[in-house]
């Protein structure tokens, strides 16, 4: 059983921010920034590729609710919503979850991805590859 399933089953304590029938949200123990929170479906799904669409809808409703809880509770104006799927993408717990990372002007965290020069031919080829392999 994964660590998030143990939290959901009350086998491991957590700092719960929100809970409903489908979703739980709790403070991330790593606290990348002050208030870093995870939003997790109660049913185990490894990643986005197997996530049930109905649960995804409930999950993102909870993301909005929890974001507003954090906004009010921490007087936030900025927030990153992050989701990693698979080890190459940085997923460290194989239970689908969404990171809500409050942002502060002095937090020292950067998720900046430098832009690349646009190549419209490559983009057209990429789109064709994506659409032809569904």
C-alpha positions in Angstrom: 0.0 0.0 0.0 1.4 3.4 -1.0 2.0 6.2 1.6 -0.9 8.2 0.4 -3.3 5.3 0.7 -2.0 4.8 4.3 -2.8 8.5 5.0 -6.2 8.1 3.4 -6.8 5.0 5.6 -5.7 6.9 8.7 -2.7 4.6 9.1 -0.3 7.6 8.9 -1.2 11.0 10.3 -1.3 14.1 8.1 -2.0 17.8 8.4 -5.4 17.8 6.7 -6.5 21.0 4.9 -9.6 19.6 3.2 -11.6 16.4 2.7 -14.7 15.2 1.0 -16.0 11.8 -0.2 -13.6 11.6 -3.2 -10.6 13.8 -2.3 -8.3 14.7 0.6 -5.8 17.6 0.7 -3.0 17.8 3.2 0.2 19.8 3.8 3.2 18.3 2.0 5.8 17.4 4.5 8.5 18.8 2.3 7.0 22.3 2.2 8.7 23.6 -0.9 7.1 26.9 0.1 5.0 27.9 3.1 1.6 26.2 2.7 2.6 23.6 0.0 -0.4 21.3 -0.1 -1.2 18.1 -1.9 -4.6 17.3 -3.4 -5.1 13.6 -3.7 -8.0 11.3 -4.9 -8.9 8.8 -2.2 -9.0 6.0 -4.7 -5.6 4.9 -5.9 -4.7 5.9 -9.4 -1.0 5.7 -10.4 -1.0 8.7 -12.8 -3.0 10.8 -15.2 -3.0 8.1 -17.8 -5.2 5.9 -15.7 -7.2 8.5 -13.8 -10.9 8.2 -14.1 -12.5 11.2 -15.8 -15.2 11.6 -13.2 -12.7 11.6 -10.4 -10.6 14.1 -12.3 -13.6 16.5 -12.3 -14.1 16.0 -8.6 -10.3 16.4 -8.0 -10.1 19.7 -9.9 -13.2 21.0 -8.0 -11.3 20.3 -4.9 -8.2 22.1 -6.3 -10.3 25.2 -6.7 -11.7 24.9 -3.1 -8.3 24.2 -1.5 -6.6 27.0 -3.5 -9.1 29.4 -2.1 -8.7 28.0 1.4 -4.9 28.7 1.0 -5.5 32.1 -0.5 -7.6 33.2 2.5 -5.7 31.4 5.2 -2.2 32.6 4.0 -3.3 35.9 2.3 -1.9 34.6 -1.1 -2.0 36.3 -4.4 0.1 33.7 -6.3 0.1 29.9 -6.6 1.6 27.2 -8.8 -0.5 24.1 -9.6 1.9 21.2 -10.5 1.4 17.6 -11.5 4.1 15.1 -12.2 3.4 11.8 -14.0 6.2 9.2 -14.1 9.7 9.2 -12.7 11.2 11.2 -15.6 8.6 13.9 -14.8 9.5 13.9 -11.1 6.7 11.8 -9.7 8.0 10.3 -6.4 4.8 8.8 -5.0 2.9 6.5 -7.4 -0.5 7.8 -6.4 -1.9 10.6 -8.6 -1.7 14.0 -6.8 -1.6 17.7 -7.5 0.8 20.1 -5.8 -0.5 23.5 -4.8 2.6 25.6 -4.2 1.9 29.1 -2.8 4.3 31.6 -4.2 6.0 34.6 -2.4 8.2 37.2 -3.9 11.2 36.1 -1.8 10.7 32.3 -1.8 13.7 31.5 -4.1 11.8 28.9 -6.0 11.8 28.9 -9.8 9.8 26.8 -12.3 10.8 29.0 -15.2 11.2 27.1 -18.5 13.2 29.2 -21.0 11.3 29.7 -24.3 12.7 28.1 -27.5 12.6 29.7 -30.9 9.4 28.9 -32.7 9.7 26.6 -35.7 6.2 26.4 -37.4 7.2 23.4 -39.6 8.2 21.4 -36.6 5.1 22.3 -34.8 2.9 21.3 -37.8 4.8 17.9 -38.0 4.4 17.4 -34.2 0.6 18.1 -34.4 0.3 15.6 -37.3 2.2 13.0 -35.3 0.0 13.5 -32.2 -3.3 13.5 -34.1 -2.4 10.5 -36.4 -1.5 8.3 -33.4 -4.6 8.5 -31.2 
